[in-house]
Every structure is written in structure tokens, then in C-alpha cells.
Amino acid sequence: MNCIFLCLIMNIVTFYNSYPGMYITQSFFHSFIAALLVDAALQAWKIENPVVRQRFRLLVIVLPILSFPLYQAINPLRSSLSFRLEALFDMTRWLNLEIWRGISAWVLFLMLLSLTTIVFIVQEIIPIIKHALASRGKEAQGEKPAADSMVSKALAHLPDPKPEVFIIQDDDLILFVTTGKRPAIFISTGTAETLTEEEIQTAIAHEIAHIERNKLPLLIVTFLLRIVQFFNPIALVEFRRIVQEEEKICDDIAITLTGKSQALADTLRKFHGPADEGEAGQAEITLARDRLEEFSHAMIIEDRIARLEANRIQRRTKDRFAFVLTSIAIIMINYSVV
């Protein structure tokens, strides 16, 4: 048994000393260092504009994808023993450390990457496939709002051009947008009856912002890059942060269109409020993982609400120097991380 285990460890080490293995390992550490430097830069320069923050966070996903082949092209001897001995950080030196009874850090590292891959497949790939299969051949259908309805009144105060808005018969709070050549916004009767005119207006304005932002498919491209690093937990976290910044960007656009920050905050509360008593029993049997995700989602929503209530719309700041300096720092430090 010990011999089998030892052979397994040797195979793992051999793989990580190959070019694919070095790419996987170094991209993880490069992402980690990039994330630390980006967070430090955002704090040091007090950058709060979500557009700028999103651009900074993209560095954590994009640079580690390119860094290993770029560094190897610049210096083919970068992976040699002589370079590693003088490097700022040699990952093999640390990952070969014994953690417990012959188990090296390589094993824990492999477990982390494997767990991240499983999370990526279960939480991101499978839901996308299910949604694509469920919506194949189906088109969302609804009715145009009546001229004297609350929805029509809310739309009247929004600037042109406006996307088409349809009402669907459902008592639940539902509001979503379909993209394509003719994007449209769908709002349920339950939503139209629950929200005030101002809240409907800000909610629709938020969806209009998503439609405008989708014309430059930043999130789609970022997700494709995220797929390249399906094994990387740092990329997983940063992609979700980028999505959170996207929601704040759309919040800011909605407020620019309507000027009603508090109404959008109230809308978020109604859509993402606490569960009612009838759901208490269901909550008791919810898995700990689901509870943690719900808590994390609630914290994100509360942060958006607090930001809206404080009316902290951030105008563009001169961030070019900070962005370039942070990028150079990441590239230069990661060159010596092998």
C-alpha cells in the first residue's frame, strides 16, 4: 500500500514538472499574487467606481492565462533548476514539503484543484447546459402592458429608445430580460402589483442597463477565459466578483436614467427580502452549503442596497496610472514565481 501511495505521489510530482503541470500550478500562484496586488491597489487608491474595479479584477483572470507561455518565450531557461534556485518563489520547493506522515503539500494542492473543478462543473457548466436545453425552441411570451397600467406609466418617464416590455401572468416576483437581435423585458403580474411606479421604473431601468452592457459581451468573454482556468479557485472567486461589479454598474446606470436611488434600493429589498414563515420549515432541511450561499448572496444584496441608499454613484476617476502600475507589478513579480 505504501509503495502504491509513493508511486502515486511520484506520478503527481512528475506531472507537475511537465509543461502542462507547470502551467496549471503557476497560473494558480500567479492568480493568487495578482489578486493580492489588485486588492491592495483598490484599497491604496480608494477606487470605488465599479467599472474601474471590474477592469482591475480582469487582470487576475487574464494575466495568469498568458503569463506562463509569455515568460517561457522570453526565457526558455526559466523552468531550469538554476533559475529556480534564484527565483523569488519556487512552488515545487513548497509543495514538496511534508504535511503529515509522508503526505506532501502536492496532495492537498491537487485536492484543492479537483474540488474547484467539481464546483465549476456543478455550479456553472451543468446549470448553463440545463438552461440551454430547457429553453431550446421556446420563446418567452407575454402581453403588452395596458396604456393606463403602472408599467406603461413607469416606461413613459424613461428615455428612448426603450426595449419592448411584456407582462406575464405569474403571482411571483419575476423580472428578466431576453437578449438577441430584439431584446425584451418581461415582468410578472405579481411584480407589477407589488412594486410602486417608481420601483417598476428603476427595475426596468436596471434591465435596460443589462441590455446595453450586453452589446459589448464582456461577461461572456470573461466567462470563456474563466473556462480556461476551470481548475483555479482564484479565478472562480474573481469571476464572481466581476459579476457583482457588473450589477453595481447597472445600478449606477439605472440611477442615471431615473435619478431614484432609494426606489431601486426598495426594489432590491422586495425581490431579495427574508423568507416568510411558510418557508421556515423548508429552511431547516436546507443543506449547509445552500445556507452559506444564501447568506453570501444576502450580504451582496445588502451591500448594493447600502450603496444605493447612500447614493454612492461613482463617477469615472483617472485610474490609468494605477492600472498600468498594478499590471507592471503583477507581470514583474510573477516572472520570478515558478
C-alpha positions in Angstrom: 0.0 0.0 0.0 2.8 2.4 0.9 4.5 1.6 -2.4 1.3 2.3 -4.4 0.9 5.6 -2.5 4.5 6.6 -3.1 4.2 5.8 -6.8 1.0 7.9 -7.0 2.9 10.8 -5.3 5.8 10.4 -7.7 3.4 10.5 -10.7 1.8 13.7 -9.4 5.2 15.3 -9.0 6.3 14.2 -12.4 3.1 15.6 -14.0 3.5 19.0 -12.3 7.1 19.2 -13.5 5.8 18.8 -17.1 4.8 21.9 -19.1 1.0 21.3 -18.6 1.6 20.8 -14.9 3.8 23.9 -14.6 1.1 25.9 -16.5 -1.6 24.7 -14.1 0.5 25.3 -11.0 2.0 28.6 -12.0 -1.3 30.0 -13.2 -2.8 29.3 -9.7 0.1 31.1 -7.9 0.1 33.9 -10.5 -3.6 34.4 -9.9 -3.1 34.4 -6.2 -0.4 37.1 -6.3 -2.4 39.1 -8.9 -5.5 39.0 -6.6 -3.4 40.3 -3.7 -1.9 43.1 -5.7 -5.2 44.1 -7.2 -7.0 44.2 -3.8 -4.1 46.3 -2.4 -4.3 48.7 -5.4 -8.0 49.2 -5.0 -7.5 49.9 -1.3 -4.5 52.2 -1.8 -6.0 54.3 -4.5 -9.5 54.1 -2.8 -11.1 53.0 -6.1 -14.8 52.5 -5.7 -16.1 53.0 -9.2 -17.4 49.5 -10.3 -16.3 50.0 -13.9 -12.8 50.6 -12.8 -12.8 47.9 -10.2 -14.1 45.4 -12.8 -11.2 46.3 -15.1 -8.7 45.7 -12.3 -10.2 42.4 -11.4 -10.0 41.3 -15.0 -6.2 41.3 -14.5 -6.5 38.4 -12.1 -8.1 36.3 -14.8 -6.4 37.4 -18.0 -2.7 37.8 -17.0 -2.3 34.3 -15.4 -3.6 32.7 -18.7 -0.9 34.5 -20.7 2.0 34.7 -18.2 3.5 31.1 -18.4 3.8 30.9 -22.3 4.9 34.6 -22.4 7.6 34.1 -19.8 8.8 30.9 -21.4 9.0 32.6 -24.8 11.1 35.4 -23.2 13.3 33.0 -21.4 13.2 29.3 -22.2 15.5 28.5 -19.3 13.0 29.9 -16.8 12.0 26.4 -15.8 15.5 25.2 -15.2 17.0 24.3 -11.8 19.4 27.3 -12.0 16.6 29.8 -12.5 14.5 28.2 -9.7 17.3 28.4 -7.2 17.5 32.2 -7.7 13.7 32.7 -8.2 11.6 34.7 -5.8 9.3 31.8 -5.2 9.8 28.2 -6.3 6.5 26.4 -5.9 8.0 22.9 -6.1 10.1 23.7 -3.0 7.0 24.5 -1.0 4.7 21.9 -2.5 7.2 19.1 -1.7 7.0 19.9 2.0 5.7 17.0 4.1 2.4 18.0 5.8 1.7 14.8 7.7 3.0 11.2 7.6 4.5 11.3 4.1 1.7 13.4 2.7 3.1 16.4 0.9 1.5 19.7 0.1 1.2 18.4 -3.5 -1.7 16.1 -2.4 -3.6 19.0 -0.7 -2.9 21.2 -3.7 -4.3 18.6 -6.1 -7.4 18.1 -3.9 -8.0 21.9 -4.0 -7.8 22.0 -7.8 -10.0 18.9 -8.1 -12.6 20.4 -5.7 -12.6 23.6 -7.7 -13.1 21.7 -10.9 -16.1 19.9 -9.4 -17.6 23.2 -8.2 -17.1 24.7 -11.7 -18.9 21.8 -13.4 -21.8 21.5 -10.8 -22.4 25.2 -10.2 -21.6 26.8 -13.6 -21.5 24.3 -16.5 -24.4 22.0 -15.7 -26.9 24.9 -15.0 -25.9 26.5 -18.3 -26.5 23.2 -20.2 -29.8 22.7 -18.4 -31.0 26.2 -19.2 -30.0 25.9 -22.8 -31.8 22.6 -23.2 -34.9 23.8 -21.4 -35.1 27.0 -23.5 -34.4 25.3 -26.8 -37.3 26.0 -29.2 -39.1 28.1 -26.6 -39.7 31.8 -26.6 -40.9 33.8 -23.7 -44.4 35.1 -24.3 -46.4 37.9 -22.7 -48.8 40.7 -23.4 -48.1 44.3 -23.9 -48.9 46.4 -20.8 -52.2 48.4 -20.9 -51.8 52.1 -21.8 -53.1 53.1 -18.3 -51.1 50.4 -16.4 -48.4 51.2 -13.8 -45.8 49.6 -16.1 -46.8 51.9 -19.0 -46.6 54.9 -16.7 -43.2 53.9 -15.5 -41.9 53.4 -19.0 -43.2 56.8 -20.1 -40.6 58.5 -17.9 -37.6 56.5 -19.3 -35.6 57.9 -22.2 -35.8 56.5 -25.7 -35.0 54.1 -27.3 -36.8 51.6 -25.0 -36.9 47.8 -25.4 -40.2 46.1 -25.6 -41.8 45.2 -22.3 -44.2 42.3 -21.8 -46.4 41.2 -18.9 -46.5 37.5 -18.0 -49.2 36.0 -15.8 -47.5 34.9 -12.6 -48.0 35.9 -9.0 -44.3 35.5 -8.1 -41.9 38.4 -8.3 -40.3 37.9 -11.7 -38.4 40.3 -13.9 -36.0 39.2 -16.6 -34.6 40.2 -19.9 -34.1 38.3 -23.1 -31.2 39.2 -25.4 -30.6 38.8 -29.1 -31.5 41.0 -32.1 -34.7 42.2 -30.4 -34.1 42.2 -26.6 -37.2 42.4 -24.4 -38.0 42.8 -20.8 -40.6 40.5 -19.1 -42.3 41.5 -15.9 -44.8 39.3 -14.0 -48.2 40.5 -12.8 -47.0 39.8 -9.2 -44.1 42.2 -9.7 -46.4 44.8 -11.3 -48.8 44.6 -8.4 -46.2 44.6 -5.6 -43.9 47.4 -6.8 -44.7 51.1 -6.9 -44.5 53.0 -10.1 -41.1 54.4 -9.2 -39.8 51.0 -8.2 -41.0 49.5 -11.5 -39.3 52.3 -13.3 -35.9 51.7 -11.6 -36.2 47.9 -12.0 -36.8 48.3 -15.8 -34.0 50.8 -16.0 -31.7 48.3 -14.4 -32.6 45.7 -17.0 -32.2 48.3 -19.8 -28.6 48.7 -18.4 -28.0 45.0 -18.8 -29.2 45.1 -22.4 -26.9 48.0 -23.2 -24.0 46.3 -21.5 -24.6 43.1 -23.3 -23.9 44.8 -26.6 -20.2 44.6 -25.5 -20.3 41.0 -24.2 -17.6 41.5 -21.6 -19.0 38.9 -19.2 -19.3 36.3 -21.9 -15.7 36.7 -23.0 -14.6 36.7 -19.3 -16.5 33.5 -18.7 -14.8 31.9 -21.7 -11.5 32.9 -20.2 -12.7 31.5 -16.9 -13.3 28.2 -18.6 -9.6 28.0 -19.5 -8.9 28.1 -15.7 -11.7 25.8 -14.6 -9.3 24.3 -12.0 -8.3 27.6 -10.5 -10.2 28.7 -7.3 -8.8 32.2 -7.5 -10.3 32.6 -11.0 -13.6 31.3 -9.7 -13.8 33.9 -6.9 -12.6 36.8 -9.1 -15.2 35.9 -11.8 -18.0 36.2 -9.3 -16.6 39.5 -8.1 -16.6 40.7 -11.7 -20.3 39.7 -11.9 -21.0 41.6 -8.7 -19.3 44.7 -10.1 -21.5 44.3 -13.2 -24.7 44.5 -11.1 -23.4 47.7 -9.4 -22.6 49.2 -12.8 -26.2 48.5 -13.9 -27.4 50.0 -10.6 -25.5 53.2 -11.5 -26.9 53.3 -15.0 -30.4 52.8 -13.7 -30.0 55.7 -11.2 -28.6 57.9 -14.0 -31.7 57.2 -16.1 -34.2 57.7 -13.3 -32.5 59.7 -10.5 -34.2 57.5 -8.0 -31.6 55.7 -5.9 -33.9 54.9 -2.9 -36.6 53.4 -5.1 -34.1 50.9 -6.6 -32.9 50.0 -3.1 -36.5 49.4 -2.0 -37.0 47.2 -5.1 -34.0 45.1 -4.2 -35.4 44.6 -0.7 -38.7 43.4 -2.1 -37.1 41.0 -4.6 -34.5 39.6 -2.1 -36.2 40.1 1.2 -36.1 37.5 4.0 -38.1 34.3 3.6 -41.6 34.3 5.1 -42.7 32.0 7.9 -44.1 29.4 5.5 -40.6 28.8 4.3 -39.1 28.3 7.7 -39.6 24.6 7.7 -38.0 24.3 4.3 -35.0 26.3 5.6 -34.5 23.8 8.4 -33.7 21.0 6.0 -31.6 23.1 3.6 -28.0 21.9 3.3 -25.3 23.8 5.0 -23.8 24.6 1.6 -27.0 26.2 0.4 -27.3 28.2 3.6 -23.8 29.5 3.1 -24.6 30.5 -0.5 -27.9 32.2 0.6 -26.0 34.1 3.3 -23.3 35.2 0.9 -26.0 36.3 -1.6 -27.8 38.2 1.1 -24.6 40.0 2.0 -24.0 41.0 -1.6 -27.6 42.4 -1.9 -27.3 44.3 1.4 -24.1 45.9 0.1 -25.8 47.0 -3.0 -28.8 48.4 -1.0 -26.5 50.2 1.4 -24.6 51.7 -1.6 -27.8 52.8 -3.2 -29.2 54.3 0.0 -26.0 56.3 0.5 -26.4 57.4 -3.2 -22.7 56.4 -3.8 -22.7 56.6 -7.6 -19.1 56.7 -8.5 -18.1 58.8 -11.5 -15.1 57.8 -13.6 -11.8 58.6 -12.0 -8.3 58.9 -13.5 -7.2 55.3 -12.9 -4.9 54.8 -15.9 -1.7 55.3 -13.9 -2.8 53.0 -11.1 -3.9 50.3 -13.6 -0.7 50.4 -15.6 1.4 50.4 -12.4 -0.5 47.4 -11.0 -0.2 45.5 -14.2 3.5 46.0 -14.4 3.9 45.0 -10.8 2.0 41.7 -11.4 4.0 40.9 -14.5 7.4 41.6 -12.9 6.7 39.7 -9.6 5.1 36.7 -11.3 8.1 36.3 -13.6 10.1 35.1 -10.6 7.3 32.8 -9.4 7.9 29.4 -10.9 
